[in-house]
Amino acid sequence: MVGDTVRCPWHHACFDLRTGRMLRMPALYDLPCWHVEQSGDRVRVAGKREPPEVPALSGAPRRVVIVGAGAAGNAAAETLRREGFDGSITMVDGDPDAPYDRPNLSKDYLAGNAPEEWIPLHPASFYVEHRIEIIRARARAIDAGGRAVELEDGRRLAFDALLLATGAEPNRLGIPIEGEVHYLRTLADSRAIIRAAEGRRRAAVLGASFIGLEVAASLRARGLEVHVIAPDALPLERILGPELGRAIQAEHEANGVRFHLGEKPARVEQGAVVLESGGRVEADLVVAGIGVKPRLELADSAGLAQDRGVTVNAYLETSVPGIYAAGDIARWPDPHSGQPIRVEHWVVAERQGQAAARNILGRRERFDAVPFFWSLHFGLDVDYTGHAERWDRIEVAGDIGARDAQVLYRAGGRVLAVATVIAMGAESAVRRQRQNLMAERAMERGGDVAAAVG
């Protein structure tokens, strides 16, 4: 509990204690709220309280177009309605399945532990009920002067306000390839990997990224022999440091994953990956997870200012008034690190979609949410709050090997990020998750993070 809010220790969703209203994603719904009466030392829970009415807005734009139905785009569309917007909302996305729970594509769904019914964020009826139109088409260009989105089929969608939430796309291999190499970004990609895994014995995962390692764990859950090939000395060392990198590698190895580190693929042949060193890794399924790049073509067409992403101000507005950007493409002024940053996290994208929607409606809400993500590797869960692109010191409290630890990333003596290492289901997990929430609160308030989590 923080002030008049209550927060979830798993994924840091935030709710209003007085109304049950969802304030911060990744929650999708409000909490039910009940009348409570106190008489002396007796407390009585009475009937359920109806959520407060959200008044309709005046002076808001009438036509909002959202390009991209991923985390940011979906969150923006939902938030517009939650905030009382009664104009038209149109989401444009060529993905026939969006919006859906993208993080699950490399985790439980790919591992075979979650049915496909879990993947959509809402049933189709939700968007009909809330008058959110989804156009299954690709946008070709933005006519910033004419205030219109041009679709590949020639249609033009006029807008008063526009949100670009085009996300990212996987980096592709630049080597000779025989046969098929899979990439994972969409639900269709995950389905294709599941089909390809049937009857296969050995898989090669190219890249020790979060996606690559989560795919490796999921394919092991399906019974395949899995080899991870990456040029790094340790998995995820650049993001999480050597201590956590070694622990994640050890967790994977304990579950049968084989690593070929310091290696690069030279070519993919039928049944094998040939390494630059001359070695061969036999594989009848190959998946590449070598990072992503932001989709900036539409931003280029609109003439938006860019710096390794679309440059936005504290309100997520681009260099063209009335056009906003959120999610993987947006580089915003982060008040916690003091630097402009671009982050490819699901929760960040959702919260930016919320903030962008409120600002489209004139709320003038600075985006100051602390970045947060989680990554699951077999029974080891890593929760990460803050953002440290560079650090000069790492402090570990607890035992990473025992999956019960807290890791602080410092630069110039200041804590920029905190990672907690958790064994799923362990008694220590609650304490570590609480520490992660305390780190988030301290960063929000500009306080002493180390003292808050100590």
N, C-alpha and C positions, 0 to 999 in steps of 0.2 A: 504494500500500500504506500502510495506517494501522494500526499495531499488528499485531494478528492478523487484520486484514481486508484485502480487496482490493475496490476500487471501480471501477465502470464510468464512463468519462469522458463517455459519451453521455447517459445518463439517471440517473446517480448511484445505481444499484443497488449493494448492499453484500453481500459474501459472507464467510463464515468461512474463513480460509486453511487451517485445520487439518482441517476437515470438509467444506468445500464448501457448507455449508448457507447458503441464502439468508436474510440477516438483515433486509434492507430492500428493499422493492419500489421500482421497478416490475418487477423481475425476477419471473418466475412459477415458476421451477424452481431447484433446487439445481445446483451445478456438480459434475461428476464428479471424484472424488478418487482418487489413485493412491499406491501404496506407493513410497517413494523410499529407496534405500539408498546410503550413502556409504562408500567404502573408499579412504582416502588422498585422492588428487586425482580419483578416479573416482566419478561419480554414476550410479547405475543406476535407471531407472524400471521398477518391476516391475508386478504385477497391480493391477487396479482394486480400490479399497477400498469395502466396503459402507458405506452411511451408518449412523451410530450409531442404535441403537434409542431411541425416545422413550417413556419409561415412562408408563403410564396414570396419571391423576390421581385423587386421592381428595379428597373434600370439595368438588368443583366442582359447580356447578348441573347439573341433569339435563336441563333443557329450555331451549334458547336460541332465541329468535326474533329474526330480523334483518329489519327493514322497509326494503327497498331493495336491489336487486341490481346496483348500480353499483360504482364503484371501491372505496368503503369497505366496502360490504356483502359483496362478493365476497372482498375481502382478509380480512375478519373470519372468514368461513366457512372459508376455506382455513387460516387461522392456528389456529383452534380445533382442527382435525384435526392439524396439524403439531405442536401442543403436547401432543398425547396425549389430547385430550378425546374421550370415547366416548359421550357422551349424544346427544340428538336436536338436530339443527340444521335450522331451517326458515327459508328466505328467502321473503319475500313481495314481489312486484312485479307490477304490471299490464302491464309491458312484455313482450310475448311473446318478445323476442329476447335480453333481458339474461340473463347478464352479457356485455359485449362491450367492445372497445377504442374507447371514445368519442372520444379525441383524433383518431383516424384518420378520423372521419366528415367532418371539414371539410378534411382534408389529402389524402393519397394516394388514399383510397377515393373521395372526391368528385371528385378530379381524373381518375380513371380509371386510376391507376397501381397500384392494389392490388386484388386480387380479393376478393370477399366472404368467401372461405374464410379470409382473414386476420383477419376482424373478431371472431369469438368468442374469448374469452379461453381457453376450454377446450372440448373436445367434450362433448356431453351425457353421454357415458359417464363423464367425470371426476366429475361430481356424483353419479351412481349409485354408482360405485366408492367414493367417500368418504362415502356416506350423507348427502348434503346435499339435503334436499327443497326444491324450488322450487315455490311456489304462485303460479300466474299469476292474481293477483287484486289488487284495490286494498284497502288498509286504510282503514277508515272512522273508527275512533277507538281510543284507548288507554284501557282501564280500569285505571288505575294501582293502585287499591285492590284490585281483583279479580285483578290480575296476568294480564291477558288482552288480546289484540289482537282487535278486532272488524273483520271483513271486510264489504265491501259486500254480499256474498251472504248475510249473516246468520251465518256461521260465527264461532266464537270459538276463538282459539288461546291456550292457557294457556302461560305462560312463568315460568321462575325468574329469568332475566336477559333483558333486551331491549336491542337496539341499534337506534337510529333512524338510518338513513342514507338519508333520503328525497331528498337532493340539491336541485337547483334547477330552475326552469322559466323559459322565455324570457319576458321582458317583451313585452307586446303593444302594438301601435300603437293609439293613441287617436284615429284620424282616419278620415274616411269612406273606405271601400274598395269598389271595384267589381272583380270578378274575384277572383283568388287571390293571396295573399301567403304565402310560405313562411317557416317558422321552422326552425331546426336544433337539435335536442337529442337525438333518438333515431335509431336505425338506419332506422326507417320514414321519418323526416323526410328523411334523406340520400337514401334510395332515391327519394322523391317528387321531390326537386330534380333528381336525375339523369334521371328520366323527363321532367320538365318541360323540361329543358335540350335535349332532343332536338328538332332542327329549329328551335330558337329562335336569334335573331340577337343580341339586345341584352338585357343583364341590368342591373337596378339593385339595388345592395346598400345597404340603409338602415342606417347605423351603421358607424363605423370602429373597432369593437371587434376583439379578437383573432379571434373567430369571423367577424365581418364581413369582415375582411381575408383570412383564410384561405379563406373562401368565394370571395372575389373572385379570388384566385390560382388556385383550383381551376377556376372557370368560365372563366378565361382559358385554362387548359390544355385545356379542351374547345372552344376556338375562338370563344367568345362575346365580343362587345364588352361591356365591363364598366364601369359607372359607380358610384362610391361616393359616397353622399350623407350628410353628417354635419354637425352643428352645430359641431364642434371646429375650432380654428384649424390644428391638426396632428393626424394620427392618433396615438393612444396617448400623447399628450403628458402626460396626467395621471398615467399609470402609469410611463412610461419617460423622460419629460423631452423637451425640444425637440430635442436633438441626435439622439437615436435616432428620434424621431418623424419628423424630416425625412429621415433615411436610409431608413426604411421606406417613406415616401411616394415617395422617389426610386426605390427598387427596384421598386415597383409601377408607377410611371409609365414606367420603362424597359422594362417588360414589357407596356405598352399599357393599363393601368388608368387611367381618367380620374376625377379627384376633383372634387367639388362641395362644398367645405368652407365652413363658416359658413352652411350652408343646412339648412332643416328641411322635411320633406314636409308639405304641407297636405292632400293627398288622393291616393289611388291610383285612376287611371282605367284603363279597358281600353286597354292599349298605352302608358301613360305614367304618370310620377309628376309631379304638379304641386307646385311648391315654394311656400313661404310668400312668397318674393320675387316670385312671379308667373311664374317660369321653368318650363319643362317639360323633363323628361328622358324621351326615348322609350325604352320598355322593354317587351318581351313576356315577361319573367320578373322577378319581384320577390322578393327575399329580405331579411328583416329580421333584423339582429343588433344589437339595442339593449340588450344586457345581460340578466342573469337575476336572479331573486329566490329566496331559499330557500323551500322548501316546509315551512311551519311549522304546518299545520292539525292534524297529529297531536300535535305538541308542545303546541298550545293545548288539545286535548282532554284531555291528561294533566296539565295544570296545571303544566308545567315552566317554571322561571324563564327569562326571555329578555332579551336585549339586542341587538337587530338580528340575531338568531340565537339558537340554544339555548345558554344559558350552561352550560359544563362546567368541572370542576376540572382539575388537572394530570393526572388519571388518566382524563379524558374521561367522568366520571360526571356526570349531571345533578343537579338539585336533589332528585330522587326516587331514593333508593338502589335500586340494581339496574337502573336504566335509564341507558343510555349513549347518546351521540350522537357522530357522526363525519361527516367530509366537509363538503360545502358549507353545511350548516346549523349547524355547531358553532363557537362562539366560545370560544376557549381562552386561558389565560394564557401568552403566548409569552415564554419566558425570554430570548430574544435581543433583542427590541425593548423588553421590559419592559412591554408593553401587552397587553390582551386583543385578539385579532385573529380575524377570520374570513376564510378564504382559499378561493378557488374554483379550486384546482389539482388535477389528477389525481393526481400523486405524493403530495401532502399527504393527500388522501382515502385513498389506499391505505395509507399509513403509519399514519394514524389508525385505520383498520380493524384493522391488525395490533396496535397498542397496545391498542385497546379490547378485542380478543379476549383478549389476555394478562391484562388487568385483570379481565375477567369471570371468568377462571380463578383470580383471587386473586394474580396476580404483583406487583401494586402497582408498575407501570412508569410513570414519568412520561413524558408525551409531550413530548419536547424536540427532535424532528427539525427541522432547518432547512428552511424552505419552498424548493421548487425547481420551476421550470417551464421549458419550452422552447416556442418558436414559430418556425415556418418560413415564410418569405415568398420564394417562388421559390428563388433560390440563397443567400439570406441567412438565417442561423440565429441566433436570439437565445436564449441560455441565461441564466437569472436565478436567483440564489441569495440568500436572505434575504427581507426584507419591509420596504419603505419606503413607508408611506402618505403621508408628507410628508418633505421634505428641504429644507435651506437651501443646499446646495452640491452640484454635480455635477462630478466630475473625470473627464476622458477621457484615457486613455493609448492611443496608437496612432492609427490612421486609420479612423474609422467609414466614410467614403466608400469606402475600399478593402476594407471588410468584414474588418478585422483590428484590433480594438480591445477595450478593457476600460473599463467605465464604473462609477465608484463613486458611491454615493448616501450623502451624509453629513447628519447632523442633530446640531447641537451638537458638531461635530468627530468624531463616532463614525460609522463605516461601518455602515449598516443593510442595504445590499444591494449586490450586484455583478452586473452584466450583462456578458457577453462577446458580441462580435459576430463571427461566423464566416462565412467563405465555404466552403460545403460542398465538401469534396474538396481544399481548399488545404492546403499544408504547414503554415501557421500555425495551422490548426484544432486540431491536437494540443496545441500550447502553450496556446492560449486555453482549451481544455477542461480542461486540467490546472490552470490558474489558477482556474477556477470550482470545481473540486474542493478546491483549497487554501483558497479562501474558505469553503467549507462546513466544512472541518475547523477553521479558525480560529474560526468562529462557534460551533461545538460546544464548543470549549475556552475560549471567552471571551477569545481572544487578539487580537492586533493584526491585523486583517484586511488593512489596507493593506500592512503589512510582509510578510504571508504571500503576497500576490499580486504584490508588487512585483518 
